[in-house]
Amino acid sequence: MRHPLLYLGFLLVLLSGALAIGGLVSAPGTDTPWASWLLLLADVGTLVVLVRLYFRRVEPASAPRHDEIQSLQRLAQLVQRGHTSAEVYRILLEAAVQTVHADAAWLDLDPTHPGFEGAGTSQYHGITAAQAEALRTGLQAHPAPEGDYLTNDLHLRPGFAKALPAFRSLIELPLRGLHFSYGTLYLLKVKPHTFDRADLSILQTFTSQAVLSIENLELVQTSLANQRTQEELKIASQVQDSLIPKNLPTDNWFDISSHSLAAKEVGGDFYDFLHLPGRRLAVIIGDVSGKGVTAAFHMAQMKGIFHSLMQENPLAKNERDKFPVPSRFMAQANMALTHCLEKSSFITSSLYIIDYEQGGFVFARAGHCHTLYYHAMREEVFYFESQGLGLGIIRNESYEKHIKNQFYDYSPGDVMVIYTDGIVEARGGDGTEEYGEDRLKLRLEESYFQEAEDIKSFILDDLNSFTHGHPIHDDQTLLVIKFKSAQPLPLA
């Protein structure tokens, strides 16, 4: 619909023309009717302007700009289809150029935020990287006031007339999210005063939609990554659980009970048993430094090393030398771990070989927690103060000098408590107090007369009461071995 003033203009021109013609007709004998002729010429010129205005293509002020809508739809569709942030940036640049009819544009991306992806940090349209750098340098030297994103004539700003004379109008829009700055969008036109506030408003809508799209994509990617991680941890937990002995060794000579709890989905604590010829049992316990998947991986390696090294040596001269003593095992394990253990990692461990026929055991401690022991005949609870260095700390043949075997004869009713530091370093009270070796010793003094399972439960109940309300911060492993009073008769 044409503006009502346009029709009023036609009416006034017609009335004015009629008056001019009337003046010429009423004064045919006048030599110079200049006023009437000038009025008539003015009316003709005005009529030509009005006719051009009448037939000019008119768009209603409220009519939507379809290119804007289509560009916004494309941005929204990228999120729904799960495309990458690099594609969102590309669509943003193309849509912005098309919508405001820019002669050139470029997009500077910030590679420091976590969700950044793509081969480069800038994208260009109708401008070279050198031209953009010249303008970028000028903008850094002479930044616009805060919140002023529109420059109608760059030549009026200091430092720009010579640096980049080809472009005069500029819009610069930051891409800001809730937590990160994603970059800046720049649009240029050759002529001055060719961007307006409507263009700026449209572009702000574009950039807001693009940032929202990128943040949504990053949330989706983070969610998928977390889901994959949880699935992988679940599998790792199942694998590790399969490595923990379910069927404990049983014999008339001893009673064993065990407990294992990881601080995370997977842990670095381990223990295992292996029957050896000659009525002997090898018991190993260990703790890998660190937590999580890496520690669990090294835990599996250590268990593999245990089973490999504790196999029979066919070249041994006698039966008892077919299997390595604990100190020799630790030296061989240390050498094996040299090739697969990170330099920042180490493993503490203790290996016990219990000899039923001889009524004793030999063990070596590689930096692990001290063994807690109850001696039935002396009615005494104490710790074995043995020396030893963790595996992986010294990675050469000199390591064997730091590992010593310790022999001990046991009696019926003796109790051996083997554990990892997650037990004695468990926190309670105000969160800084540790359970400690002294408290663990007191619990054994109060429960040594019970079966191994009951001793273990008694210690764990006290531990859980002590740590109530505090999260577990380290893997916990506890083994209780009680040597039985009634032993079978020797074989004939």
C-alpha positions, -999 to 999 in steps of 0.1 A, spaced: 0 0 0 13 35 -10 18 62 15 -13 86 17 10 117 13 18 104 -22 -18 108 -33 -20 142 -17 11 153 -37 -7 143 -70 -37 163 -60 -17 194 -52 3 192 -84 -29 190 -105 -45 220 -87 -13 240 -91 -11 231 -128 -47 241 -134 -40 275 -118 -9 280 -141 -28 270 -172 -57 292 -162 -33 321 -158 -19 317 -193 -54 314 -208 -67 344 -190 -38 367 -202 -33 359 -239 -21 393 -247 6 396 -220 41 397 -233 58 379 -204 36 356 -182 68 343 -164 51 334 -132 25 311 -148 52 294 -170 76 288 -141 47 274 -120 38 250 -148 74 238 -153 77 232 -116 45 212 -116 57 190 -144 90 183 -126 71 175 -94 48 152 -113 77 132 -128 91 126 -92 57 116 -79 52 91 -108 87 75 -101 79 72 -65 45 57 -73 59 29 -95 89 22 -72 90 -14 -57 77 -10 -21 82 -36 7 61 -34 39 81 -23 69 71 -54 87 79 -78 59 105 -105 70 139 -108 53 138 -143 41 176 -147 39 179 -139 76 153 -165 85 169 -191 62 203 -185 77 190 -188 113 173 -221 102 206 -234 88 223 -227 121 196 -244 141 197 -274 118 234 -279 123 227 -284 160 200 -309 153 221 -329 129 251 -329 153 276 -312 130 308 -297 141 316 -262 155 338 -256 124 307 -259 102 288 -235 124 315 -209 120 315 -213 83 277 -210 81 278 -179 103 303 -162 81 284 -170 49 250 -160 64 263 -127 77 279 -117 43 247 -126 24 223 -109 48 239 -75 51 255 -77 15 290 -72 29 318 -67 4 343 -86 26 344 -104 60 366 -125 82 362 -144 114 389 -146 140 385 -177 163 400 -180 198 419 -213 200 422 -212 237 387 -223 247 383 -261 252 359 -267 224 380 -252 196 384 -273 166 395 -267 130 427 -264 109 430 -226 113 421 -198 136 407 -174 109 383 -177 80 382 -151 52 357 -139 26 365 -113 -1 397 -102 18 432 -115 20 449 -125 52 474 -96 48 445 -71 44 428 -85 75 460 -84 95 465 -47 85 430 -39 97 434 -61 128 466 -42 138 448 -9 134 419 -21 156 442 -32 183 461 1 182 429 22 181 401 1 196 365 13 194 347 24 226 332 -4 246 299 -15 231 305 4 199 305 -22 171 297 0 141 321 23 123 305 43 94 338 56 80 371 40 88 390 68 72 379 91 100 395 68 126 432 73 132 455 48 115 431 33 90 431 56 59 464 44 47 464 9 62 433 -3 44 419 23 20 397 -1 0 371 -4 28 352 23 46 323 7 67 330 -18 94 310 -39 119 330 -59 145 311 -83 167 325 -104 195 313 -140 199 309 -144 236 293 -174 255 286 -179 291 321 -190 300 343 -184 269 351 -159 242 349 -178 209 363 -150 186 353 -119 167 333 -115 134 343 -86 111 322 -73 81 333 -46 56 318 -25 28 336 -4 3 314 27 7 310 47 39 278 49 59 264 17 43 258 -3 76 230 7 99 217 -3 133 193 -28 117 222 -46 102 239 -46 135 208 -60 153 205 -88 127 242 -98 131 239 -98 168 211 -123 164 233 -144 141 263 -144 165 241 -152 195 226 -182 176 260 -193 165 275 -192 200 244 -211 214 249 -237 186 286 -241 195 279 -244 232 251 -270 226 275 -290 203 302 -289 229 277 -301 256 266 -330 234 302 -339 226 311 -338 263 281 -359 272 290 -385 246 327 -385 257 316 -390 293 292 -417 283 320 -435 264 344 -430 293 318 -445 317 313 -475 294 350 -480 291 355 -477 329 327 -502 334 344 -527 311 378 -520 328 361 -526 362 347 -559 350 380 -570 337 398 -560 369 371 -577 390 378 -609 370 415 -606 380 407 -606 417 407 -641 432 372 -652 440 381 -687 453 405 -683 481 429 -711 490 415 -735 515 434 -760 536 434 -776 570 466 -756 577 452 -721 574 422 -698 570 421 -668 547 397 -639 543 400 -609 519 385 -575 512 392 -552 483 376 -518 475 386 -493 448 384 -456 453 373 -451 417 357 -474 391 391 -492 389 420 -492 412 457 -501 416 456 -525 445 461 -562 438 466 -595 456 468 -631 444 477 -666 455 496 -695 438 500 -730 450 536 -743 447 548 -779 450 559 -791 484 529 -778 503 537 -742 498 516 -712 490 527 -679 474 508 -649 485 514 -615 469 499 -580 477 507 -547 461 497 -511 454 504 -492 422 511 -455 426 483 -433 414 447 -442 408 423 -449 379 428 -467 346 466 -463 345 471 -478 379 447 -506 370 467 -513 339 499 -517 358 481 -538 384 472 -562 357 508 -562 345 521 -570 380 498 -599 383 510 -612 350 546 -609 361 537 -627 393 523 -657 374 552 -657 349 581 -655 373 566 -680 398 566 -708 373 589 -739 377 625 -735 365 633 -768 347 671 -761 350 670 -759 388 693 -785 406 669 -793 434 631 -791 440 632 -761 463 652 -740 439 628 -744 411 609 -713 423 625 -679 431 627 -668 467 608 -635 474 639 -613 472 649 -628 438 613 -625 425 613 -587 434 645 -582 416 632 -599 385 599 -581 387 617 -548 390 637 -555 359 605 -565 340 587 -534 350 616 -512 338 603 -515 302 566 -508 309 563 -486 339 564 -448 336 593 -431 352 570 -413 376 553 -445 387 563 -472 411 547 -503 428 549 -514 464 545 -551 471 551 -579 495 555 -616 486 551 -644 511 559 -680 505 542 -701 533 557 -736 538 532 -759 556 556 -788 561 583 -766 577 558 -745 597 572 -712 586 572 -686 559 597 -663 541 588 -629 527 603 -598 511 589 -563 513 593 -539 484 584 -507 501 549 -520 510 531 -515 543 546 -534 573 530 -568 580 509 -570 612 513 -602 631 499 -619 662 521 -646 678 499 -670 697 526 -686 719 539 -652 731 504 -636 730 519 -606 713 508 -583 684 536 -566 665 547 -553 631 575 -568 611 600 -540 607 616 -553 575 635 -531 549 627 -529 512 624 -505 483 594 -501 459 596 -515 425 605 -491 397 623 -466 420 658 -480 411 658 -495 376 691 -514 374 707 -545 388 717 -527 420 680 -529 431 685 -564 445 708 -550 472 677 -531 486 655 -562 491 660 -587 519 643 -620 527 629 -624 562 622 -659 577 597 -666 604 584 -698 620 547 -697 628 526 -715 654 490 -727 653 467 -697 661 491 -671 647 474 -644 626 489 -624 598 472 -592 586 484 -579 552 469 -546 538 475 -516 516 480 -480 528 443 -472 519 435 -489 552 458 -471 576 456 -438 557 418 -437 556 406 -404 570 380 -396 597 372 -371 623 378 -336 609 391 -351 576 428 -349 585 430 -377 611 442 -410 598 431 -445 609 468 -454 615 488 -485 623 483 -482 661 445 -484 658 448 -514 634 471 -531 659 446 -525 687 418 -541 666 439 -573 661 446 -574 698 409 -574 704 400 -600 678 429 -624 673 410 -653 688 383 -652 661 382 -668 627 399 -650 598 365 -638 584 354 -625 617 387 -607 623 384 -590 589 348 -579 596 358 -566 630 385 -544 615 364 -532 586 334 -523 609 358 -502 630 373 -486 599 339 -477 585 328 -462 618 360 -441 619 356 -429 583 318 -424 584 308 -393 564 341 -391 545 347 -404 510 372 -431 503 403 -414 489 425 -445 482 421 -481 473 417 -505 502 428 -541 504 429 -563 535 440 -599 538 437 -619 571 455 -653 573 451 -674 604 472 -705 609 450 -733 623 456 -752 655 446 -786 641 469 -796 613 468 -829 594 492 -857 602 523 -858 580 521 -879 548 533 -915 552 
